[in-house]
Amino acid sequence: MSQSTSADTGSAAPGGFLDRIGIPRKLFWGFVAVLIFMIGDGVETTFLSDYLQRPEGGALPGAVASFATVTLYGVAAMIAAWFSGTLSAIWGPRRVMWLGGAWWVVFEIIFLFIALPTQSAVLIVGAYGLRGFAYPLFAFSFLAWAQVASPTKMRGSVAGWFWFAFTGGLPTLGAAFAALSMGGLGLSDYGTLVLSLILVTVGVLIGSFGVREEHGLQPIADETVKNPRSLKRLSEGVDILWRDRRVLAGGLIRIVNTTPQYGFFAMFPFTFGPAAPDGGFLTASQVAMLASITYGANIAANLFFGVFGDRFGWRRTVTWFGCVGCAIATPLWYFTAIASQNFAITASFGVIYGLLLAGFVPLSALMPSMVAPKDKGSSLAVLNFGAGGAAFVGPVVVTVLYPFVGGGGVAIAFCAMYLLVGLLSLRMKDSSDPGEVKPGRAEAATAGATA
């Protein structure tokens, strides 16, 4: 019996409160672990690049600090995002979570207690860049676990809860925690980073010892895969990109999904904030607050669109609310902010973008559901690679385009990217998608989804 089948069968009995709100009971502590881990990981989002340029942070040149915190870290996260899916297919997701958690803690200790005190640029850049491999291994392997362990009818809701936990931590509550630590508690930047290490360690411990679910220690594969635990499988599964073009389309959609998120918050400090040529109209703390407000709205909407997608249809939700909605909201947010020069108005349109960004949540349910069980690990690797790739592509788009077309041109480019992947999303049809089930064919579609 495949894992997909067992997940559907195992959930046939009526569930309790957690099951009714879309969380498989056995996975509850995994969502808590991801939330706490990502809060700790997201603490540094709004201040680390600036901190590394100050004497106490190593006095790195601006270009070097940017390379460490954006380029090198982003590339590492993108690579690790792919391996989170492929290693989950080999070892089982729980072991990959252990690896990601241990990796984060070890390299953060090197970064905080060896690299920063010695002010060695090589150690600072190297330790921080290598730490970028950690969070995708921890978080995205849990997403793989949650999808294979959930019944088909709950996968949209489960994806919503995962992204609620993920974005609740990075950047929303992470940025809020940094503001509280440095503002209300009066801690230094360094002290705040030490607190982030403590938070991540708590998340790792909960994820390592608090989750008891049988799919976590099993490879994501079915009985047709020979030697499922062989490392040779790392090089397999790439051909799914041309065997099933829907997976390739899904990967591209996932990259574009959060590319503007990372791009805008790399750009806002020098377009809206104090680093702008005219001094900007937002303070550094307001830029951080803008991130928290925008993604505070997003985390609530993640839950809504997870449940909504299970009814309206996964692909249709991604196309109309995610792609088309964000194509409208992205330039609207930027140009309204520039025209108004007002924090409240800017934050209001940020909320609209954050709400519509959650329209992409059902993509996490659609991609593994539309392939055979033996390809689930590969499809999740593509999905996760897209999520990690956005952290790299967003700032790169800003770096390349901003000198030539300015912030307005970048916003229009992001709009065009959303429209292009909206066209790609039209081909991502599968019988397991609630939106593709025709009247009178529900039983056949359900049988096909669990085959």
Secondary structure as the mmCIF struct_conf table of DSSP 4:
data_model
#
loop_
_struct_conf.conf_type_id
_struct_conf.id
_struct_conf.beg_label_comp_id
_struct_conf.beg_label_asym_id
_struct_conf.beg_label_seq_id
_struct_conf.end_label_comp_id
_struct_conf.end_label_asym_id
_struct_conf.end_label_seq_id
HELX_RH_AL_P HELX_RH_AL_P1 GLN A 3 GLY A 10
TURN_TY1_P TURN_TY1_P1 SER A 11 SER A 11
BEND BEND1 ALA A 13 ALA A 13
HELX_RH_AL_P HELX_RH_AL_P2 PHE A 17 ARG A 20
TURN_TY1_P TURN_TY1_P2 ILE A 21 GLY A 22
HELX_RH_3T_P HELX_RH_3T_P1 ARG A 25 LEU A 27
HELX_RH_AL_P HELX_RH_AL_P3 PHE A 28 GLY A 42
TURN_TY1_P TURN_TY1_P3 VAL A 43 PHE A 47
HELX_RH_AL_P HELX_RH_AL_P4 LEU A 48 LEU A 52
TURN_TY1_P TURN_TY1_P4 GLN A 53 GLN A 53
BEND BEND2 ARG A 54 ARG A 54
HELX_RH_3T_P HELX_RH_3T_P2 PRO A 55 GLY A 57
TURN_TY1_P TURN_TY1_P5 GLY A 58 GLY A 58
HELX_RH_AL_P HELX_RH_AL_P5 GLY A 62 SER A 66
HELX_RH_PI_P HELX_RH_PI_P1 PHE A 67 LEU A 72
HELX_RH_AL_P HELX_RH_AL_P6 TYR A 73 TRP A 91
HELX_RH_AL_P HELX_RH_AL_P7 PRO A 93 ILE A 110
HELX_RH_PI_P HELX_RH_PI_P2 PHE A 111 ALA A 115
HELX_RH_AL_P HELX_RH_AL_P8 LEU A 116 THR A 118
TURN_TY1_P TURN_TY1_P6 GLN A 119 GLN A 119
HELX_RH_AL_P HELX_RH_AL_P9 ALA A 121 ARG A 131
TURN_TY1_P TURN_TY1_P7 GLY A 132 PHE A 133
HELX_RH_AL_P HELX_RH_AL_P10 ALA A 134 VAL A 148
TURN_TY1_P TURN_TY1_P8 ALA A 149 ALA A 149
BEND BEND3 SER A 150 SER A 150
HELX_RH_3T_P HELX_RH_3T_P3 THR A 152 MET A 154
HELX_RH_AL_P HELX_RH_AL_P11 ARG A 155 THR A 167
HELX_RH_PI_P HELX_RH_PI_P3 GLY A 168 LEU A 173
HELX_RH_AL_P HELX_RH_AL_P12 GLY A 174 ALA A 179
HELX_RH_PI_P HELX_RH_PI_P4 LEU A 180 GLY A 184
BEND BEND4 LEU A 185 LEU A 185
HELX_RH_AL_P HELX_RH_AL_P13 ASP A 189 PHE A 209
BEND BEND5 GLY A 210 GLY A 210
HELX_RH_3T_P HELX_RH_3T_P4 GLU A 214 LEU A 217
BEND BEND6 GLN A 218 GLN A 218
BEND BEND7 ILE A 220 ILE A 220
TURN_TY1_P TURN_TY1_P9 GLU A 223 THR A 224
BEND BEND8 VAL A 225 ASN A 227
TURN_TY1_P TURN_TY1_P10 PRO A 228 ARG A 229
HELX_RH_3T_P HELX_RH_3T_P5 LEU A 231 SER A 235
BEND BEND9 GLU A 236 GLY A 237
TURN_TY1_P TURN_TY1_P11 VAL A 238 ASP A 239
HELX_RH_AL_P HELX_RH_AL_P14 ILE A 240 ARG A 243
HELX_RH_AL_P HELX_RH_AL_P15 ARG A 245 MET A 267
HELX_RH_3T_P HELX_RH_3T_P6 PHE A 268 PHE A 270
TURN_TY1_P TURN_TY1_P12 THR A 271 PHE A 272
BEND BEND10 GLY A 273 GLY A 273
TURN_TY1_P TURN_TY1_P13 PRO A 274 ALA A 275
BEND BEND11 ALA A 276 ALA A 276
TURN_TY1_P TURN_TY1_P14 PRO A 277 ASP A 278
BEND BEND12 PHE A 281 LEU A 282
HELX_RH_AL_P HELX_RH_AL_P16 ALA A 284 PHE A 312
HELX_RH_AL_P HELX_RH_AL_P17 TRP A 314 THR A 317
HELX_RH_PI_P HELX_RH_PI_P5 VAL A 318 VAL A 324
HELX_RH_AL_P HELX_RH_AL_P18 GLY A 325 SER A 340
HELX_RH_AL_P HELX_RH_AL_P19 PHE A 343 LEU A 357
HELX_RH_3T_P HELX_RH_3T_P7 ALA A 358 PHE A 360
TURN_TY1_P TURN_TY1_P15 VAL A 361 PRO A 362
HELX_RH_AL_P HELX_RH_AL_P20 LEU A 363 SER A 369
TURN_TY1_P TURN_TY1_P16 MET A 370 MET A 370
BEND BEND13 VAL A 371 VAL A 371
HELX_RH_3T_P HELX_RH_3T_P8 PRO A 373 ASP A 375
HELX_RH_AL_P HELX_RH_AL_P21 LYS A 376 SER A 425
TURN_TY1_P TURN_TY1_P17 LEU A 426 ARG A 427
TURN_TY1_P TURN_TY1_P18 SER A 431 SER A 432
BEND BEND14 ASP A 433 ASP A 433
HELX_RH_3T_P HELX_RH_3T_P9 PRO A 434 GLU A 436
HELX_LH_PP_P HELX_LH_PP_P1 VAL A 437 LYS A 438
TURN_TY1_P TURN_TY1_P19 PRO A 439 GLY A 440
HELX_RH_AL_P HELX_RH_AL_P22 ALA A 442 ALA A 449
TURN_TY1_P TURN_TY1_P20 THR A 450 THR A 450
#
